[in-house]
Amino acid sequence: MGEFTTLMARDGHEFNAWLAAPPAGAGAALGAIVLCQEIFGVNRHIRRVADAYAAAGYVTLAPCLYDRIRRGIELGYSEAEVQEGRGYRLRIPKEKTMLDLAASINVVKHAGRVAAIGYCWGGTLAYLAAAELPVSRAVSYYGGQIAKEHLDKHPRRPVLYHFGEKDPYIPPSDIDKIRAADPTGTFHVYPADHGFNCEDRAAYDAASAALALERTLAFLAAPLEKT
């Protein structure tokens, strides 16, 4: 079980983050993860995901990216909350979010190589982290804004992508555009909807979520190719 801690970005902004460590007696950490939230904040789902990665052996940190608006924003999944979350996301400049992610990487890098993993908005941020920040690799779950806003950014580190073929927000043509922007990326498409990893959403698909997690853990454990 993790707990909240306080971090500071390079511009002096203080923000909370959910920090989860591997169990006591588990030995050395396998590495570290910076977990990038959905538009719903670092809510109970994201905290559970962080705790699960910690249980698998990774020091995991989920920064509260909405703290630049106000602290304590946690949303559910109603249509009104979806619209609220989208509004919050648009209020934060991408450059400020990247400062928060950079600070998060600095906090956990003592545990070994750092991966960025994200869901929805966080899936896009994980892609950007692979292009702009000192991570070893990234995992992007249904990052809908990649194809719409960030194809000019090209990942410098390996990226694993998870998409749902029933996702109304990310058509196959967008996935093709991302493939073209990152030809060395690893892509998986599941018979699932947007948000299929979240057990609190109607779109949750247990089989797809389990397979995506299995592939993610294998990707994290794989040796890095020398360049």
Rosetta silent file (secondary structure, phi, psi, omega in degrees, C-alpha in Angstrom):
SEQUENCE: MGEFTTLMARDGHEFNAWLAAPPAGAGAALGAIVLCQEIFGVNRHIRRVADAYAAAGYVTLAPCLYDRIRRGIELGYSEAEVQEGRGYRLRIPKEKTMLDLAASINVVKHAGRVAAIGYCWGGTLAYLAAAELPVSRAVSYYGGQIAKEHLDKHPRRPVLYHFGEKDPYIPPSDIDKIRAADPTGTFHVYPADHGFNCEDRAAYDAASAALALERTLAFLAAPLEKT
SCORE:     score description
SCORE:     0.000 S_00000001
   1 L     0.000  129.285 -179.460    0.000    0.000    0.000 S_00000001
   2 L   -86.760 -174.608  176.862    1.379    3.373   -1.025 S_00000001
   3 E  -153.492  159.870  178.848    1.048    6.804    0.517 S_00000001
   4 E   -78.228  142.462  173.919    1.072   10.396   -0.605 S_00000001
   5 E  -134.054  169.513 -178.054    4.309   12.354   -0.560 S_00000001
   6 E  -114.509  133.894 -179.887    5.200   15.890   -1.658 S_00000001
   7 E  -121.746  167.210  174.501    7.525   16.746   -4.540 S_00000001
   8 E  -131.366  130.184  176.208    8.780   19.974   -6.078 S_00000001
   9 L   -82.004  169.365 -174.852    9.148   20.683   -9.779 S_00000001
  10 L   -62.637  -25.951 -179.711   11.976   22.748  -11.221 S_00000001
  11 L   -87.602    8.122  177.738    9.774   25.858  -11.366 S_00000001
  12 L    92.062   -2.946  178.807    9.097   25.678   -7.609 S_00000001
  13 L   -70.631  127.002  175.674    5.637   24.096   -7.874 S_00000001
  14 E   -96.946  135.603 -178.271    4.917   21.695   -5.009 S_00000001
  15 E  -146.813  156.366  177.274    2.632   18.763   -5.734 S_00000001
  16 E   -84.677  160.039  174.909    1.520   15.506   -4.212 S_00000001
  17 E  -152.976  144.708  176.244    2.296   12.068   -5.595 S_00000001
  18 E   -87.848  117.173 -177.212    1.253    8.552   -4.650 S_00000001
  19 E  -111.275  123.106  179.268    4.420    6.599   -3.835 S_00000001
  20 E  -125.458  129.854 -178.443    4.291    2.807   -3.589 S_00000001
  21 L  -109.989  155.472  175.054    7.318    0.644   -2.793 S_00000001
  22 L   -59.495  157.826 -178.287    7.816   -3.114   -3.212 S_00000001
  23 L   -59.627  146.934  175.620    6.997   -5.222   -0.154 S_00000001
  24 L   -58.880  137.108 -179.487    9.536   -5.330    2.654 S_00000001
  25 L    84.834    2.976 -178.417   11.812   -8.319    2.256 S_00000001
  26 L   -82.342   -5.253 -177.501   11.245   -8.518   -1.500 S_00000001
  27 L    89.001 -168.942 -178.275   14.870   -7.705   -2.248 S_00000001
  28 L   -64.426  144.167  177.258   16.149   -5.021   -4.559 S_00000001
  29 L   -63.194  149.908  177.868   13.592   -3.218   -6.688 S_00000001
  30 L   -78.438  -11.851 -175.854   13.366   -4.260  -10.329 S_00000001
  31 E   149.355 -163.051 -177.480   13.340   -0.619  -11.354 S_00000001
  32 E  -133.529  155.624  178.279   10.979    2.328  -11.120 S_00000001
  33 E  -131.524  132.106  165.364    7.762    3.480  -12.762 S_00000001
  34 E  -101.484  116.136 -172.635    6.333    6.946  -13.126 S_00000001
  35 E   -98.403  118.167 -174.357    2.614    6.335  -13.517 S_00000001
  36 E   -95.448  123.354 -172.554    0.784    8.968  -15.556 S_00000001
  37 L   -67.415  162.914  166.796   -2.827    9.539  -14.572 S_00000001
  38 E   -79.383 -175.308  177.997   -5.984    9.597  -16.646 S_00000001
  39 L   -72.424   -0.374 -176.974   -8.091   12.760  -16.820 S_00000001
  40 L   -96.234    5.087  178.349   -9.743   11.592  -13.593 S_00000001
  41 E    85.828 -176.720  176.053   -6.779   12.405  -11.352 S_00000001
  42 L   -85.032   72.687 -177.409   -4.823   10.138   -9.037 S_00000001
  43 L   -87.470 -171.789 -173.980   -8.038    8.478   -7.925 S_00000001
  44 H   -63.453  -30.317  177.792   -8.485    5.097   -6.272 S_00000001
  45 H   -65.319  -49.180 -179.175   -8.032    3.279   -9.587 S_00000001
  46 H   -63.397  -37.517  178.105   -4.664    4.877  -10.317 S_00000001
  47 H   -65.131  -38.969  176.969   -3.580    4.268   -6.731 S_00000001
  48 H   -64.712  -40.872  178.181   -4.518    0.592   -7.054 S_00000001
  49 H   -61.520  -45.335  178.358   -2.568    0.346  -10.300 S_00000001
  50 H   -59.994  -44.491  179.735    0.465    1.922   -8.625 S_00000001
  51 H   -62.557  -36.425 -179.683    0.195   -0.469   -5.690 S_00000001
  52 H   -67.908  -40.645  176.782   -0.025   -3.431   -8.082 S_00000001
  53 H   -66.317  -35.794  176.207    3.153   -2.422   -9.919 S_00000001
  54 H   -64.011  -41.262  178.292    4.880   -2.001   -6.557 S_00000001
  55 H   -62.629  -27.385  178.062    3.767   -5.497   -5.562 S_00000001
  56 L   -81.613   -3.347  173.464    5.367   -6.711   -8.808 S_00000001
  57 L   114.603    6.101 -175.895    8.706   -5.255   -7.670 S_00000001
  58 E  -111.627  131.717  169.048    8.792   -1.671   -8.992 S_00000001
  59 E   -66.439  120.757 -170.621    9.063    1.553   -7.017 S_00000001
  60 E  -124.238  131.436 -178.024    6.046    3.363   -8.439 S_00000001
  61 E  -127.686  124.967  178.168    5.197    7.059   -8.279 S_00000001
  62 E  -114.377   99.563 -178.200    1.938    8.577   -9.564 S_00000001
  63 E   -70.592  142.018  178.065    2.212   12.392   -9.609 S_00000001
  64 L   -84.603   88.782 -171.699   -0.938   14.423   -8.990 S_00000001
  65 H   -70.061  -22.017  177.866   -0.770   16.455  -12.171 S_00000001
  66 H   -78.070   -4.501  178.271   -3.954   18.386  -11.393 S_00000001
  67 H   -62.518  -16.828  175.235   -2.284   19.958   -8.350 S_00000001
  68 H   -71.385  -15.118  173.519   -1.330   22.812  -10.658 S_00000001
  69 L   -97.183  -58.404  171.796   -5.038   23.679  -10.598 S_00000001
  70 L  -167.184  156.670 -177.440   -5.826   22.663   -7.008 S_00000001
  71 L   -78.423  153.071  171.607   -5.015   19.756   -4.751 S_00000001
  72 L    84.449   14.879  178.917   -7.252   16.786   -4.180 S_00000001
  73 L   -76.547  114.602  174.708   -8.992   16.515   -7.545 S_00000001
  74 L  -136.073  124.665 -175.400  -10.293   12.952   -7.909 S_00000001
  75 L  -115.679  158.069  169.503  -13.092   12.163  -10.338 S_00000001
  76 L   -95.276 -151.604 -167.671  -15.351    9.247  -11.143 S_00000001
  77 L  -125.012   19.930  174.579  -16.542    8.190  -14.581 S_00000001
  78 L   -70.189  163.511 -179.678  -19.894    9.846  -15.203 S_00000001
  79 H   -61.519  -38.025  178.249  -20.271   11.901  -18.366 S_00000001
  80 H   -62.815  -39.223 -179.804  -20.224   15.097  -16.299 S_00000001
  81 H   -72.810  -32.281  173.638  -16.943   14.040  -14.678 S_00000001
  82 H   -59.381  -47.558 -179.892  -15.473   13.133  -18.077 S_00000001
  83 H   -65.347  -37.458  177.358  -16.196   16.659  -19.263 S_00000001
  84 H   -62.693  -44.995  179.697  -14.808   18.102  -16.030 S_00000001
  85 H   -63.433  -40.315  177.390  -11.593   16.107  -16.444 S_00000001
  86 H   -61.939  -38.260  178.097  -11.180   17.200  -20.026 S_00000001
  87 H   -64.005  -41.640  177.942  -11.519   20.791  -18.895 S_00000001
  88 H   -62.133  -45.060 -177.695   -8.814   20.384  -16.272 S_00000001
  89 H   -57.302  -41.553 -176.700   -6.449   18.792  -18.778 S_00000001
  90 H   -71.430  -17.257 -178.444   -6.809   21.710  -21.160 S_00000001
  91 H   -83.043  -13.313 -175.297   -5.993   24.217  -18.419 S_00000001
  92 L  -105.728  118.188  177.310   -2.494   22.846  -17.784 S_00000001
  93 L   -59.821  140.290 -179.218    0.252   23.697  -20.319 S_00000001
  94 H   -55.902  -37.213 -178.097    2.055   20.616  -21.537 S_00000001
  95 H   -62.619  -35.290  178.395    5.393   22.131  -20.549 S_00000001
  96 H   -69.720  -40.964  177.606    4.274   22.378  -16.900 S_00000001
  97 H   -61.768  -39.754  179.845    3.138   18.761  -16.868 S_00000001
  98 H   -66.552  -31.311  174.396    6.492   17.664  -18.233 S_00000001
  99 H   -63.302  -40.606  178.470    8.216   19.516  -15.393 S_00000001
 100 H   -65.976  -40.117  178.359    6.178   17.479  -12.915 S_00000001
 101 H   -67.472  -39.112  178.237    7.049   14.242  -14.685 S_00000001
 102 H   -62.028  -42.274  177.836   10.733   15.173  -14.784 S_00000001
 103 H   -63.477  -37.657  178.996   10.696   15.808  -11.027 S_00000001
 104 H   -64.633  -41.477  177.630    8.985   12.452  -10.509 S_00000001
 105 H   -60.575  -42.773 -179.018   11.665   10.668  -12.519 S_00000001
 106 H   -62.590  -33.182 -177.424   14.370   12.278  -10.401 S_00000001
 107 H   -70.881  -35.143 -172.813   12.741   11.055   -7.200 S_00000001
 108 H  -105.029   -1.775 -174.349   12.587    7.368   -8.203 S_00000001
 109 H   -67.293  -15.374  176.380   15.658    6.930  -10.404 S_00000001
 110 H   -63.165  -21.414 -177.234   17.643    5.605   -7.435 S_00000001
 111 H   -82.162   -4.657 -179.607   15.654    2.364   -7.853 S_00000001
 112 L   123.637 -160.303 -178.083   17.107    1.690  -11.306 S_00000001
 113 L   -63.074  142.111 -173.009   15.926    2.309  -14.823 S_00000001
 114 E  -108.509  131.146  173.637   12.698    4.305  -14.959 S_00000001
 115 E  -110.530  145.567  170.979    9.715    3.546  -17.184 S_00000001
 116 E  -101.353  128.866  177.007    6.796    5.863  -17.867 S_00000001
 117 E  -128.339  133.931 -179.158    3.402    4.154  -17.976 S_00000001
 118 E  -149.134  160.999 -174.486    0.168    5.987  -18.631 S_00000001
 119 E  -128.094  131.077  178.738   -3.509    5.588  -19.380 S_00000001
 120 L    60.581 -118.312  174.665   -5.687    7.809  -21.595 S_00000001
 121 H   -53.135  -42.600  178.303   -4.197   11.316  -21.093 S_00000001
 122 H   -63.026  -29.552  175.669   -1.379    9.541  -19.296 S_00000001
 123 H   -63.825  -37.622  174.339   -0.874    7.303  -22.323 S_00000001
 124 H   -67.972  -41.355  179.527   -0.103   10.401  -24.343 S_00000001
 125 H   -64.514  -36.054  177.201    2.193   11.679  -21.592 S_00000001
 126 H   -63.002  -40.434  175.981    4.083    8.375  -21.549 S_00000001
 127 H   -59.486  -46.780 -179.839    4.677    8.786  -25.293 S_00000001
 128 H   -65.640  -35.500  177.083    5.968   12.317  -24.719 S_00000001
 129 H   -61.274  -40.397  178.684    8.174   11.106  -21.887 S_00000001
 130 H   -66.049  -23.363  179.390    9.808    8.628  -24.270 S_00000001
 131 H   -89.667  -31.088 -167.302   10.481   11.520  -26.642 S_00000001
 132 H  -124.104  -16.932 -171.546   11.591   14.207  -24.195 S_00000001
 133 L  -119.119  162.042 -176.416   12.508   12.834  -20.757 S_00000001
 134 L   -81.301   66.327  172.912   15.214   10.493  -19.361 S_00000001
 135 L  -105.316  160.480  179.993   13.172    7.288  -19.165 S_00000001
 136 L   -87.578  -25.627 -179.141   14.360    3.892  -20.333 S_00000001
 137 E  -169.493  172.199 -178.785   11.051    2.934  -21.963 S_00000001
 138 E  -146.539  153.037  175.617    7.354    3.758  -21.934 S_00000001
 139 E  -127.050  123.266 -176.711    3.983    2.023  -22.030 S_00000001
 140 E  -115.130  114.400  172.326    1.032    3.877  -23.531 S_00000001
 141 E   -95.190  118.858  175.773   -2.512    2.677  -22.927 S_00000001
 142 L    35.193   60.502  177.468   -4.979    4.244  -25.385 S_00000001
 143 L   -81.148   94.573 -170.613   -3.234    7.613  -25.639 S_00000001
 144 L   -71.910  -23.468 -176.984   -5.812    9.455  -27.695 S_00000001
 145 H   -89.174   -3.950 -179.376   -3.993   12.758  -28.122 S_00000001
 146 H   -59.588  -55.455 -175.766   -0.844   11.287  -29.653 S_00000001
 147 H   -70.455  -26.789 -175.775   -2.167   11.222  -33.211 S_00000001
 148 H   -83.170  -28.282 -170.980   -4.136   14.440  -32.804 S_00000001
 149 H  -132.797  -18.618 -164.637   -1.432   16.665  -31.320 S_00000001
 150 L  -130.162   23.560 -179.329    2.009   15.091  -31.001 S_00000001
 151 L   -69.464  -12.321  175.409    3.071   13.238  -34.134 S_00000001
 152 L   -77.153  -11.576  176.497    5.928   15.715  -34.496 S_00000001
 153 L   -95.029  132.074 -177.075    7.455   14.111  -31.396 S_00000001
 154 L  -119.908  119.962 -177.801    9.370   10.897  -32.021 S_00000001
 155 L   -56.833  138.537  175.764   10.168    8.545  -29.117 S_00000001
 156 L   -99.945   -2.672  179.889   13.872    8.023  -28.404 S_00000001
 157 L  -129.537  160.174 -179.053   13.160    5.000  -26.212 S_00000001
 158 L   -61.564  139.314  178.697   11.167    1.784  -26.770 S_00000001
 159 E  -128.465  134.119  173.777    7.400    2.201  -26.442 S_00000001
 160 E  -105.838  129.590 -176.229    4.728   -0.466  -25.957 S_00000001
 161 E  -115.592  136.114  173.678    1.233    0.543  -27.091 S_00000001
 162 E  -122.110  124.706  177.936   -2.134   -0.893  -26.020 S_00000001
 163 E  -130.733  158.941  174.725   -5.288    0.080  -27.929 S_00000001
 164 E  -108.147  131.230 -177.288   -8.884   -1.142  -28.059 S_00000001
 165 L   -70.291  -15.850  178.149  -10.417   -1.925  -31.418 S_00000001
 166 L   -97.932    8.301 -177.098  -13.833   -0.731  -30.112 S_00000001
 167 L   -70.160  115.388 -178.609  -12.421    2.605  -28.913 S_00000001
 168 L   -73.929  -14.235 -176.140  -14.590    5.382  -30.418 S_00000001
 169 L   -93.459  -19.398 -176.658  -11.913    8.008  -29.710 S_00000001
 170 L  -127.682   90.083 -179.998   -8.949    6.317  -31.421 S_00000001
 171 L   -70.787  162.772  178.528   -9.823    4.991  -34.891 S_00000001
 172 H   -54.566  -32.584  179.701   -7.521    2.553  -36.724 S_00000001
 173 H   -63.766  -33.921  177.124   -6.304    5.428  -38.880 S_00000001
 174 H   -69.458  -38.783  177.413   -4.915    7.164  -35.790 S_00000001
 175 H   -62.809  -39.302  178.023   -3.093    3.998  -34.738 S_00000001
 176 H   -62.086  -38.168  178.661   -1.583    3.825  -38.231 S_00000001
 177 H   -65.338  -38.383  178.996   -0.337    7.400  -37.854 S_00000001
 178 H   -68.927  -39.475  175.439    1.339    6.529  -34.561 S_00000001
 179 H   -56.789  -41.620 -179.652    2.955    3.463  -36.134 S_00000001
 180 H   -67.222  -35.782 -179.841    4.403    5.727  -38.813 S_00000001
 181 H   -75.180  -26.992 -178.764    5.716    8.159  -36.204 S_00000001
 182 L  -133.701   73.458 -175.322    7.236    5.343  -34.121 S_00000001
 183 L   -64.610  -16.416  178.185    8.107    2.481  -36.493 S_00000001
 184 L   -93.851   -0.633  179.773   10.096    0.670  -33.789 S_00000001
 185 L   -68.931  158.799  176.061    7.178    0.672  -31.336 S_00000001
 186 E  -106.555  123.180 -172.474    5.375   -2.499  -30.259 S_00000001
 187 E  -117.741  135.766  173.733    1.620   -2.336  -30.873 S_00000001
 188 E  -132.738  135.217  177.747   -1.228   -4.461  -29.524 S_00000001
 189 E  -120.575  130.314 -172.985   -4.916   -4.001  -30.281 S_00000001
 190 E  -111.777  156.398  176.971   -7.506   -5.709  -28.085 S_00000001
 191 L   -77.925   65.081 -169.837  -11.202   -6.554  -28.612 S_00000001
 192 L  -148.623  171.458 -177.321  -12.082   -3.830  -26.124 S_00000001
 193 L   -97.978  177.754  173.696  -13.241   -0.248  -25.643 S_00000001
 194 L   -63.648  137.882  179.609  -11.460    2.879  -24.413 S_00000001
 195 L    79.004   21.341 -173.769  -10.532    2.556  -20.753 S_00000001
 196 L   -65.024  -15.842 -178.995  -10.565   -1.245  -20.824 S_00000001
 197 L   -81.617  -15.724 -171.451   -7.942   -1.460  -18.082 S_00000001
 198 L   -93.263  114.305 -177.353  -10.062    0.294  -15.429 S_00000001
 199 L   -69.425  -11.589  179.432  -12.211   -2.046  -13.333 S_00000001
 200 L   -90.882   -0.823 -177.750  -14.337    0.920  -12.181 S_00000001
 201 L  -110.380  152.663  178.898  -15.558    1.708  -15.700 S_00000001
 202 L   -61.824  -25.610 -177.993  -18.277    0.071  -17.756 S_00000001
 203 L   -79.752   -1.931 -177.097  -15.684   -0.441  -20.499 S_00000001
 204 L   -55.546  131.595  177.179  -13.554   -2.690  -18.287 S_00000001
 205 L  -127.376  102.946 -172.001  -12.468   -5.865  -20.097 S_00000001
 206 H   -60.247  -42.528 -177.755  -10.827   -8.265  -17.663 S_00000001
 207 H   -66.229  -44.223  179.369   -9.268  -10.524  -20.292 S_00000001
 208 H   -66.362  -40.241  179.325   -7.788   -7.640  -22.285 S_00000001
 209 H   -63.302  -42.208 -179.387   -6.548   -5.922  -19.126 S_00000001
 210 H   -65.413  -42.834  179.829   -4.859   -9.099  -17.900 S_00000001
 211 H   -66.571  -40.745  178.515   -3.158   -9.734  -21.246 S_00000001
 212 H   -63.633  -40.297  177.975   -2.014   -6.119  -21.510 S_00000001
 213 H   -65.482  -42.608  177.988   -0.544   -6.280  -18.012 S_00000001
 214 H   -57.961  -44.659  179.881    1.252   -9.539  -18.805 S_00000001
 215 H   -68.024  -36.761  179.393    2.768   -7.948  -21.901 S_00000001
 216 H   -64.424  -46.504 -179.382    3.651   -4.801  -19.982 S_00000001
 217 H   -64.358  -36.790  176.173    5.519   -6.673  -17.252 S_00000001
 218 H   -65.792  -38.993  178.720    7.426   -8.670  -19.874 S_00000001
 219 H   -64.648  -42.748  179.799    8.303   -5.442  -21.680 S_00000001
 220 H   -64.948  -33.982 -175.876    9.555   -3.845  -18.459 S_00000001
 221 H   -83.861  -16.241 -175.753   11.711   -6.861  -17.653 S_00000001
 222 L   -67.407  143.136  177.800   13.239   -7.217  -21.112 S_00000001
 223 L   -65.308  147.526  176.747   16.883   -6.124  -21.485 S_00000001
 224 L   -76.966  137.943  175.796   17.498   -2.843  -23.229 S_00000001
 225 L   -75.323  139.171  178.103   19.070   -3.064  -26.651 S_00000001
 226 L   -74.197  137.885  178.664   22.415   -1.319  -26.893 S_00000001
 227 L  -121.682    0.000    0.000   22.492    1.686  -29.180 S_00000001
